[in-house]
Amino acid sequence: MNIIIKPSKLEGDVIIPPSKSLSHRAIIAAALSEGKSVITNVLFSNDINATISAMEACGAKIIKHESSLEIYGVKRIIRKENIIDANESGSTIRFMIPIALTNKEPITFLGHNNLVNRPLDIFLDIFKEQGIEYKKEDNVYLPLYVNGMLKPGKYYVKGDVSSQFITGLLYALPLLESDSEIIITTDLESKGYIDLTLDILKMYGIEIINNDYKSFSIKGNQYYKAHDYEIEGDYSQSAFFLVADMLGANINLKAMRFDSYQGDKKILDDIKAFGGNISFNENGLNAKGNPKGATIDFSQSPDLGPALTVLAAMSEGHSSFINAKRLRIKECDRITCMAEELNKLGCKVKELSDGMEIDGVNEINANILNAHNDHRVAMALSMLCLRAKNDIKILGAECVSKSYPNYWSVFESLGGKVIYEN
């Protein structure tokens, strides 16, 4: 689906969808808990549906309601299917590989589009070390066939590739028969995501000792305990609307928690770095300000990249994005793709190996843009309606369904003017 966005003024209240990161984690923990858990405020995006299907393949019974789940979990993985299809979800594939390997039966992992190219070397190295058989094609990571079971012990893991590998192991290792330790061999990036994982694990009865993020001590033979949980609003999704506020919108964000553990809560500090004023009270969250260039470090928050690239391109002065190399291994290469699309509009974005240099412009030219099958790119580009003098066309706009299926209807409810092309 392609869409044409006309210059628009955006205003009104928006209920921010539930955190995708917390949704994945809560669904998996509940599905590993014997008994019934109820998860509320669930948005059934493509990624979340992939995790639900994966846990069903591992023995859980999951009943969907309009915005909630009844989950009847299993103490230990019971393989109902020998295939787990992660669709396009990086969280699903990296969480599920170690979890599924707490069962010794062979299994094949599938993925689609750019997920087949996203690195899994950390797991492949573990397989080699532990003598676990695996097969894959030479130039891609998926499909991946694995025959073997994880063994308790010491796991040496890089911390600067993706915290998702560590989260997967933190879920799986407590289920093994004896103790394990995860030793981080580099600086740990995205610590906020590890905090989310540890918080959910504790809530579901799993004990992990965090040794200052340098290592994690994990007792074996633990059991998850059923627990009801409500998903809070997603800070990575709030980024697009906060950027819109900085570009002249008047949007009030609902369902956000000020005391959240989400790493992407860093968006509040980033908005302040661009000269924004944050208002956060019982009425909701919003931002105001005349954006000025800033230096932003993305080592802990790569998902904020597309939204903040749009803000920097529309800010007065110069911005530098640093420690952003992980933006290259998302649904698309978000450094190259955002630079390519914004420069079509007359913006001044220079691509670096691990970041960007951006000089802000006052106005942009109409053009045809490509979402590159990346939900965050599509949503970020839509906010340009606030500064556009003419129509902007976005190709492949349906990709928002990965995380925010009703995004375009929400966009229209705020005053966005959209023409849909099939």
C-alpha positions as CSV (number, residue, x, y, z in Angstrom):
1,M,0.0,0.0,0.0
2,N,1.2,3.5,-0.9
3,I,-0.1,6.6,0.7
4,I,0.0,10.3,-0.1
5,I,0.3,12.6,2.9
6,K,-0.8,16.2,2.6
7,P,0.5,19.0,4.7
8,S,-1.3,18.7,8.0
9,K,-1.6,20.1,11.5
10,L,-1.7,17.3,14.1
11,E,-3.4,17.8,17.4
12,G,-5.4,15.8,20.0
13,D,-5.0,13.0,22.5
14,V,-3.4,9.7,21.6
15,I,-3.3,6.5,23.6
16,I,0.2,5.2,23.0
17,P,0.1,1.5,22.2
18,P,1.5,-1.0,24.7
19,S,5.2,-1.6,24.8
20,K,6.2,-4.2,22.3
21,S,9.4,-5.0,24.3
22,L,7.3,-5.7,27.5
23,S,4.7,-7.6,25.5
24,H,7.2,-10.1,24.2
25,R,8.7,-10.6,27.6
26,A,5.5,-11.0,29.5
27,I,3.9,-13.4,27.0
28,I,7.0,-15.6,27.1
29,A,7.2,-15.6,30.9
30,A,3.5,-16.4,31.3
31,A,3.8,-19.2,28.7
32,L,6.7,-20.7,30.8
33,S,4.6,-20.6,34.0
34,E,2.5,-23.5,35.0
35,G,-1.1,-22.3,35.5
36,K,-3.1,-19.3,34.1
37,S,-1.8,-15.8,33.6
38,V,-3.8,-12.9,32.1
39,I,-1.9,-10.3,30.1
40,T,-3.9,-7.1,29.4
41,N,-3.5,-4.1,27.1
42,V,-2.1,-6.2,24.3
43,L,-1.7,-4.9,20.7
44,F,-1.7,-7.8,18.3
45,S,1.0,-6.5,15.9
46,N,2.8,-8.9,13.5
47,D,5.8,-9.2,15.9
48,I,3.6,-10.0,19.0
49,N,1.6,-12.6,17.0
50,A,4.9,-14.2,16.0
51,T,5.9,-14.6,19.7
52,I,2.4,-15.9,20.6
53,S,2.7,-18.6,17.9
54,A,6.2,-19.5,19.0
55,M,5.1,-20.1,22.6
56,E,2.1,-22.2,21.3
57,A,4.6,-24.3,19.4
58,C,6.4,-24.8,22.7
59,G,3.4,-26.2,24.5
60,A,1.5,-23.1,25.9
61,K,-2.3,-22.7,25.4
62,I,-3.0,-19.0,24.5
63,I,-6.5,-17.6,24.1
64,K,-6.8,-14.2,22.4
65,H,-9.4,-11.6,23.4
66,E,-9.8,-8.1,22.0
67,S,-6.9,-6.6,23.9
68,S,-5.8,-9.3,26.3
69,L,-4.5,-12.9,26.5
70,E,-5.3,-15.8,28.7
71,I,-2.1,-17.9,28.9
72,Y,-2.0,-21.4,30.2
73,G,1.7,-22.1,30.5
74,V,4.0,-25.1,30.8
75,K,6.7,-25.7,33.5
76,R,9.1,-27.0,30.8
77,I,9.0,-26.7,27.0
78,I,6.8,-29.4,25.4
79,R,7.4,-29.3,21.7
80,K,4.1,-29.3,19.8
81,E,5.7,-28.3,16.5
82,N,9.2,-28.6,15.2
83,I,9.1,-25.3,13.4
84,I,9.1,-21.8,14.9
85,D,8.4,-19.0,12.4
86,A,9.5,-15.6,13.8
87,N,8.1,-13.7,10.7
88,E,10.1,-10.5,10.7
89,S,10.6,-10.2,14.5
90,G,14.2,-9.9,15.8
91,S,13.0,-10.2,19.4
92,T,11.1,-13.4,18.7
93,I,14.0,-15.2,16.9
94,R,16.6,-14.2,19.4
95,F,14.5,-14.9,22.5
96,M,13.1,-18.1,21.2
97,I,16.3,-19.9,20.0
98,P,17.7,-20.5,23.5
99,I,14.3,-21.0,25.0
100,A,13.4,-23.7,22.5
101,L,16.7,-25.4,23.1
102,T,15.8,-26.2,26.6
103,N,14.1,-29.1,24.9
104,K,16.3,-31.7,23.1
105,E,14.1,-32.4,20.1
106,P,15.3,-31.0,16.7
107,I,13.8,-27.7,15.5
108,T,13.9,-25.4,12.6
109,F,13.7,-21.6,12.9
110,L,12.2,-19.5,10.1
111,G,12.1,-15.8,9.3
112,H,11.2,-13.5,6.5
113,N,12.5,-10.4,4.7
114,N,15.5,-8.7,6.3
115,L,15.3,-10.9,9.4
116,V,17.1,-13.7,7.5
117,N,20.1,-11.3,7.3
118,R,20.1,-10.2,11.0
119,P,23.1,-11.7,12.8
120,L,22.8,-14.8,15.0
121,D,26.6,-15.5,15.3
122,I,26.5,-15.2,19.1
123,F,24.2,-18.3,19.2
124,L,26.1,-20.1,16.5
125,D,29.3,-19.7,18.5
126,I,27.5,-21.2,21.5
127,F,26.4,-24.1,19.4
128,K,30.0,-24.8,18.3
129,E,31.3,-24.6,21.8
130,Q,28.7,-27.0,23.2
131,G,28.7,-29.4,20.3
132,I,25.1,-28.6,19.2
133,E,24.4,-29.5,15.6
134,Y,23.1,-26.8,13.3
135,K,22.6,-26.1,9.6
136,K,21.9,-23.0,7.6
137,E,22.6,-21.5,4.2
138,D,25.9,-19.8,3.6
139,N,24.7,-16.3,3.0
140,V,21.8,-16.0,5.4
141,Y,21.0,-16.9,9.0
142,L,17.5,-18.4,8.4
143,P,16.2,-21.0,8.0
144,L,18.2,-22.4,10.9
145,Y,18.0,-26.1,11.8
146,V,19.2,-27.0,15.3
147,N,19.5,-30.5,16.9
148,G,20.7,-30.3,20.5
149,M,20.0,-28.9,23.9
150,L,21.7,-26.1,25.8
151,K,24.0,-27.2,28.6
152,P,24.4,-25.3,31.9
153,G,27.7,-23.5,32.5
154,K,29.5,-20.3,31.5
155,Y,28.3,-18.3,28.5
156,Y,30.7,-15.7,27.1
157,V,28.6,-13.1,25.2
158,K,29.3,-9.8,23.4
159,G,27.3,-7.0,24.8
160,D,27.6,-4.6,21.8
161,V,25.7,-6.6,19.2
162,S,22.2,-6.9,20.6
163,S,20.8,-7.3,24.1
164,Q,18.2,-9.7,22.7
165,F,20.8,-12.5,22.8
166,I,21.3,-12.0,26.5
167,T,17.6,-11.7,27.1
168,G,17.0,-15.1,25.4
169,L,19.6,-16.7,27.6
170,L,18.3,-15.1,30.7
171,Y,14.9,-16.7,30.0
172,A,16.3,-20.1,29.1
173,L,19.2,-20.8,31.5
174,P,17.1,-20.9,34.7
175,L,15.2,-23.9,33.2
176,L,18.4,-26.0,32.9
177,E,19.3,-28.6,35.5
178,S,22.2,-26.7,37.2
179,D,23.7,-23.2,37.5
180,S,25.0,-21.0,34.7
181,E,26.7,-17.6,34.3
182,I,26.5,-15.2,31.4
183,I,29.8,-13.2,31.2
184,I,29.7,-10.0,29.1
185,T,32.9,-9.7,27.1
186,T,32.4,-6.1,25.9
187,D,30.6,-3.0,27.1
188,L,26.9,-3.7,27.4
189,E,24.7,-1.6,25.2
190,S,20.9,-1.2,25.6
191,K,21.1,-1.9,29.4
192,G,17.5,-0.6,29.6
193,Y,16.3,-3.6,27.8
194,I,18.1,-5.9,30.2
195,D,16.5,-4.1,33.0
196,L,13.1,-4.8,31.5
197,T,14.0,-8.5,31.2
198,L,15.2,-8.8,34.8
199,D,12.1,-7.0,36.1
200,I,9.7,-9.3,34.2
201,L,11.7,-12.4,35.2
202,K,11.5,-11.3,38.9
203,M,7.8,-10.7,38.6
204,Y,7.4,-14.3,37.3
205,G,9.5,-15.8,40.1
206,I,12.9,-16.2,38.4
207,E,16.0,-15.1,40.4
208,I,19.0,-13.6,38.5
209,I,22.0,-11.9,40.1
210,N,23.1,-8.9,38.1
211,N,26.8,-8.3,38.8
212,D,26.9,-4.7,37.6
213,Y,26.0,-5.8,34.0
214,K,29.4,-7.5,33.7
215,S,28.0,-10.9,34.4
216,F,24.7,-12.5,35.4
217,S,24.6,-15.5,37.8
218,I,21.7,-17.8,37.2
219,K,20.6,-20.7,39.4
220,G,19.3,-23.8,37.5
221,N,16.2,-25.8,38.0
222,Q,14.0,-22.7,38.6
223,Y,10.3,-22.5,37.8
224,Y,8.3,-19.6,36.4
225,K,5.2,-18.6,38.5
226,A,2.0,-17.5,36.8
227,H,1.2,-13.8,37.2
228,D,-1.3,-11.3,35.7
229,Y,0.2,-8.3,34.1
230,E,-0.9,-5.1,32.3
231,I,1.4,-3.8,29.5
232,E,2.4,-0.1,29.8
233,G,2.7,2.4,26.9
234,D,5.7,2.1,24.6
235,Y,8.3,4.8,24.7
236,S,9.7,3.9,21.3
237,Q,6.3,4.5,19.8
238,S,5.9,7.8,21.8
239,A,9.0,9.1,20.0
240,F,7.1,9.9,16.8
241,F,4.5,12.0,18.5
242,L,7.0,13.8,20.7
243,V,9.0,14.7,17.6
244,A,5.7,15.9,16.0
245,D,5.1,18.1,19.1
246,M,8.6,19.6,18.5
247,L,7.7,20.3,14.9
248,G,4.6,22.2,15.8
249,A,1.9,19.7,16.6
250,N,-0.1,19.7,19.8
251,I,-0.4,16.0,20.8
252,N,-1.0,14.8,24.3
253,L,0.3,11.2,24.9
254,K,-1.7,8.9,27.2
255,A,-0.9,5.6,28.9
256,M,2.8,6.4,29.7
257,R,4.5,5.6,33.0
258,F,7.0,8.1,34.3
259,D,8.7,5.4,36.4
260,S,9.2,3.0,33.5
261,Y,12.2,0.8,33.1
262,Q,12.1,1.1,29.3
263,G,15.4,2.1,27.8
264,D,13.6,4.1,25.2
265,K,12.4,6.5,27.9
266,K,15.7,8.1,26.9
267,I,13.6,9.9,24.3
268,L,12.7,12.4,27.0
269,D,16.3,13.4,27.5
270,D,16.9,13.4,23.7
271,I,14.0,15.8,23.2
272,K,15.4,18.1,25.9
273,A,18.8,17.9,24.1
274,F,17.1,19.4,21.1
275,G,15.8,22.3,23.2
276,G,12.4,20.8,24.1
277,N,10.4,21.2,27.2
278,I,8.7,18.1,28.5
279,S,5.4,18.2,30.4
280,F,4.5,15.0,32.2
281,N,1.5,14.9,34.6
282,E,-1.8,13.2,35.2
283,N,-3.2,14.7,31.9
284,G,-0.5,13.0,29.8
285,L,2.9,13.6,28.2
286,N,3.8,16.2,25.6
287,A,6.7,18.3,24.3
288,K,7.1,21.9,23.2
289,G,10.0,23.9,21.8
290,N,11.9,25.3,18.8
291,P,14.3,22.5,18.0
292,K,18.0,23.2,17.8
293,G,20.7,20.8,16.7
294,A,22.0,18.3,19.2
295,T,24.5,15.5,19.7
296,I,22.7,12.2,20.4
297,D,24.3,8.9,21.5
298,F,22.3,5.8,20.2
299,S,24.3,3.1,22.0
300,Q,21.4,2.4,24.4
301,S,18.4,3.3,22.1
302,P,18.8,2.4,18.5
303,D,15.0,2.3,17.9
304,L,14.8,6.0,18.4
305,G,17.0,6.6,15.3
306,P,14.4,7.2,12.6
307,A,12.2,9.6,14.6
308,L,15.2,11.7,15.8
309,T,16.7,11.8,12.3
310,V,13.5,13.6,11.2
311,L,13.7,16.0,14.1
312,A,17.4,16.8,13.5
313,A,16.7,17.4,9.8
314,M,14.1,20.0,10.7
315,S,16.1,21.6,13.6
316,E,18.1,24.8,13.4
317,G,21.8,24.2,13.3
318,H,23.9,21.0,13.2
319,S,23.3,17.6,14.8
320,S,25.6,14.7,15.3
321,F,24.4,11.1,15.8
322,I,27.1,8.9,17.4
323,N,27.5,5.2,18.4
324,A,24.7,4.4,16.1
325,K,26.1,1.3,14.2
326,R,23.3,-0.9,15.4
327,L,20.8,1.1,13.3
328,R,22.3,-0.7,10.3
329,I,21.1,-4.1,11.4
330,K,17.4,-3.4,12.0
331,E,14.5,-4.0,9.6
332,C,16.6,-2.0,7.1
333,D,19.9,-0.1,7.3
334,R,18.3,2.9,9.1
335,I,21.4,5.1,8.6
336,T,21.5,4.6,4.8
337,C,17.8,4.6,4.3
338,M,16.9,7.6,6.4
339,A,19.7,9.6,4.8
340,E,18.6,8.5,1.3
341,E,14.9,9.5,1.9
342,L,15.5,12.8,3.7
343,N,18.0,13.9,1.1
344,K,15.4,13.4,-1.6
345,L,13.4,16.2,0.1
346,G,16.4,18.6,0.1
347,C,17.6,17.8,3.6
348,K,21.3,17.7,4.4
349,V,22.1,14.3,6.0
350,K,25.6,12.9,5.8
351,E,26.0,9.2,6.4
352,L,28.9,7.9,8.6
353,S,29.9,4.4,9.4
354,D,28.4,4.5,12.9
355,G,26.2,7.7,12.8
356,M,25.2,10.8,10.9
357,E,25.9,14.5,10.5
358,I,22.8,16.5,9.9
359,D,22.3,20.2,9.1
360,G,18.8,21.3,9.6
361,V,16.6,22.9,6.9
362,N,13.6,25.1,7.1
363,E,11.4,23.5,4.4
364,I,11.3,20.4,2.3
365,N,10.4,19.6,-1.3
366,A,7.7,17.1,-2.3
367,N,8.9,13.7,-3.4
368,I,8.2,10.0,-3.5
369,L,9.7,8.3,-0.5
370,N,10.3,4.6,0.3
371,A,9.6,3.1,3.8
372,H,12.1,0.3,3.1
373,N,9.7,-2.2,4.7
374,D,10.6,-0.6,8.1
375,H,7.7,0.4,10.4
376,R,9.8,3.0,12.2
377,V,11.0,4.6,8.9
378,A,7.4,4.9,7.7
379,M,6.1,6.5,10.9
380,A,9.0,8.9,11.1
381,L,8.6,10.1,7.6
382,S,4.9,10.7,8.2
383,M,5.7,13.4,10.7
384,L,7.2,15.5,7.9
385,C,3.6,16.5,7.1
386,L,4.1,19.2,9.7
387,R,6.8,21.0,7.7
388,A,5.9,20.0,4.1
389,K,4.6,22.6,1.6
390,N,3.4,19.9,-0.8
391,D,2.2,16.3,-0.8
392,I,4.6,13.5,0.1
393,K,4.1,10.0,-1.1
394,I,5.3,7.0,1.0
395,L,5.7,3.6,-0.8
396,G,5.1,0.5,1.3
397,A,3.3,2.2,4.1
398,E,1.6,-1.0,5.2
399,C,4.8,-2.0,7.0
400,V,3.6,-0.2,10.2
401,S,1.6,-3.3,10.9
402,K,4.8,-4.8,12.3
403,S,4.3,-2.9,15.5
404,Y,1.4,-0.4,15.2
405,P,-1.4,-1.9,13.0
406,N,-3.8,1.0,13.3
407,Y,-1.1,3.7,13.0
408,W,-2.6,5.4,9.9
409,S,-6.1,5.6,11.4
410,V,-4.6,7.2,14.6
411,F,-2.6,9.6,12.4
412,E,-5.8,10.6,10.6
413,S,-7.7,11.0,14.0
414,L,-5.1,13.6,14.9
415,G,-5.7,15.6,11.7
416,G,-3.4,13.9,9.3
417,K,-4.6,14.0,5.7
418,V,-4.0,10.7,3.9
419,I,-4.9,9.4,0.5
420,Y,-4.5,5.6,0.2
421,E,-3.3,3.9,-3.0
422,N,-3.5,0.1,-3.4
